[in-house]
Amino acid sequence: MTIPGGFGVALIGGLVSAMLYGITTLQTYVYYMHYSEDDSTTKFIVAAVWVLDTLHVSFMCHMLYYYLVKPTCLILVNAPLNHCGR
């Protein structure tokens, strides 16, 4: 697999992860709305999982931007490096 071939896989994985993050956010919201009488330890664990998932999606979006949007030279692999504006 070449480097540009891995970009598509990373993008699809990032999109699926972002979709699952939306589902996690909805489940967290529904949990706090409907189960407000639960123990504070359980509420803390739910909040911690949501925060960790938020961090994961943030780092994933940064990685996708860093490798797919920022360096246009990597996408144009067959172009000479002097055409990349450096």
C-alpha positions as MATLAB code, in Angstrom:
seq = 'MTIPGGFGVALIGGLVSAMLYGITTLQTYVYYMHYSEDDSTTKFIVAAVWVLDTLHVSFMCHMLYYYLVKPTCLILVNAPLNHCGR';
ca = [
       0.000    0.000    0.000;
       1.332    3.407   -0.918;
       1.119    6.495    1.256;
      -1.752    8.090   -0.736;
      -3.596    4.749   -0.632;
      -3.608    4.924    3.158;
      -5.136    8.399    3.121;
      -8.508    7.085    1.973;
      -8.570    4.489    4.707;
      -7.692    7.118    7.312;
     -10.420    9.430    6.036;
     -13.093    6.711    6.083;
     -12.009    5.646    9.575;
     -12.160    9.257   10.742;
     -15.644    9.755    9.318;
     -16.916    6.570   10.965;
     -15.323    7.622   14.241;
     -16.969   11.052   14.047;
     -20.332    9.405   13.381;
     -19.922    7.135   16.397;
     -18.908   10.153   18.478;
     -22.252   11.750   17.639;
     -24.042    8.626   18.827;
     -21.980    8.633   22.035;
     -22.861   12.272   22.638;
     -26.564   11.557   22.154;
     -26.410    8.581   24.512;
     -24.631   10.685   27.137;
     -27.271   13.405   26.869;
     -30.127   10.902   27.119;
     -28.458    9.218   30.104;
     -28.175   12.471   32.055;
     -31.756   13.470   31.191;
     -33.408   10.154   32.123;
     -31.206    8.699   34.872;
     -30.512   11.690   37.088;
     -31.034    9.568   40.218;
     -28.031    7.306   39.504;
     -25.001    7.197   41.763;
     -22.442    9.978   41.307;
     -19.731    7.395   40.537;
     -21.689    6.142   37.548;
     -22.278    9.699   36.362;
     -18.558   10.411   36.682;
     -17.644    7.325   34.632;
     -20.104    8.319   31.889;
     -18.655   11.848   31.839;
     -15.079   10.508   31.765;
     -15.844    8.211   28.825;
     -17.449   11.094   26.965;
     -14.445   13.382   27.644;
     -12.022   10.690   26.465;
     -14.075   10.168   23.313;
     -14.072   13.929   22.730;
     -10.283   13.998   23.033;
      -9.998   11.059   20.635;
     -12.137   12.773   17.987;
     -10.233   16.050   18.454;
      -6.867   14.373   17.933;
      -8.222   12.381   14.996;
      -9.533   15.544   13.290;
      -6.178   17.239   13.856;
      -4.359   14.260   12.366;
      -6.633   14.184    9.313;
      -6.139   17.912    8.749;
      -2.388   17.671    9.269;
      -1.892   14.813    6.809;
      -4.692   15.367    4.260;
      -5.293   19.111    3.986;
      -2.111   20.908    5.016;
       0.567   19.234    2.869;
      -0.736   19.437   -0.684;
       2.627   18.105   -1.847;
       1.905   14.666   -0.379;
      -1.299   14.318   -2.367;
       0.484   15.258   -5.596;
       3.074   12.504   -5.307;
       4.090   12.564   -8.969;
       4.663   16.344   -9.008;
       8.177   17.634   -8.467;
       8.743   19.202   -5.048;
       9.585   22.613   -6.535;
       5.898   22.998   -7.619;
       4.583   22.717   -4.062;
       5.148   26.347   -3.131;
       7.991   25.801   -0.693;
];
